[in-house]
Amino acid sequence: MHKSEIFTTFARFFDFTRIITRMYWTLELASRLDDAPWPATKDELLDYANREGLPLEVIENLQELEGDDEEQYESILDIWPDFPTNDDDFLYNEEEY
């Protein structure tokens, strides 16, 4: 294999791993932060997640947060803007009734 082929393969591998390691949230993972000490910095959220023994996926997602370490997050909505709130009733369809 030529050096350029090795480099191309290597670069593709790292692009692939970067895609895999992007943060993802589910309702179950996000709900684990319901009792977090809001507002909180990234470090405070990581400390809380470790103390409470939250799933590894939550800790990895928090580690992936961009921004400086002093940025305050007011709620899960600052981390996952699409988080469904109490106002969202995605199981109710007005047109059916």
N, C-alpha and C positions, 0 to 999 in steps of 0.2 A: 504494500500500500504506500502510495506517495505521501509526503508530508502534508500537502494541501488537503488530501482526502482525510487524513487523520484529523487535521484541524477542523475541517467541515463537520465530521462526525462528532468530534468533541463539542463544537459550538452548538450543534443541534441537540445534543444530550443536555447541555446546560439550559438551553431555551425550554426544553421539555420539563426539566426539574423545576424551573422557575414557575411554569404554569401549574405544576402539581402543588407547589407549596403556597400558592396564593390562598389567602384567607377565605373561608366560607362560613356562613352562619346558617343554622337551622333554628326553628322555634325552640327545640329542646336545648340546644347549646346556649342560645341567648337567654333563655329563662333561668339558666344557672346563675346569671348575674343580677337577678331580681333584687337580691338582698345586699348587693355590693354597696360600699359606702360612697354613694353619689353625692356631690361631684367628686371625681377622683382623677388622678394622673395615671398614665400608663403603668408606672411603677407600683402605685397603690393598688391598681386592679390586678396586676400580676401577683403582688403580695397576698391579696385577698384570695385569688384563685388557688395559689399554692397552699395557704393556710386551711382553706375549706376542702381541699382535695378534689377540686373540680377536674373534669376530664381533660386529658392531654390536648384534645382538639381546641378547647377553650383557651388554654395557656398558649398554644401555638398561635392561635388567632390574635391574641393580645400582643404577643411578641411581634407580629407582623404589622401592627399599627404604625402608620407613618406619622411624621411630625416630631416635634421635640419632646423631651421627657417631662417638661413642665406644663404641657398643654392639659387643660382641664376638660374632662368629658362630663357633661351634665347628666347624661342618661345613655341607655343603650342606643337611643336614636342618633346620638352623635357618632357611634361606632358603626351601626347598621341602620341607615336611614329608612330602609324598607321594612323595618320591624313593625308588624301589625300592632296597632294600639287598641284600646278598649272601644274606640269609635269605629273600628273596622269590624264589620260583621260579614265576613266573606262566605258564610254558609247560608245567608239569607238573600233571596232574590225577590224583590218587590213585585216584579212582573208575574210571578207565579201565583200570587194571592190576590 
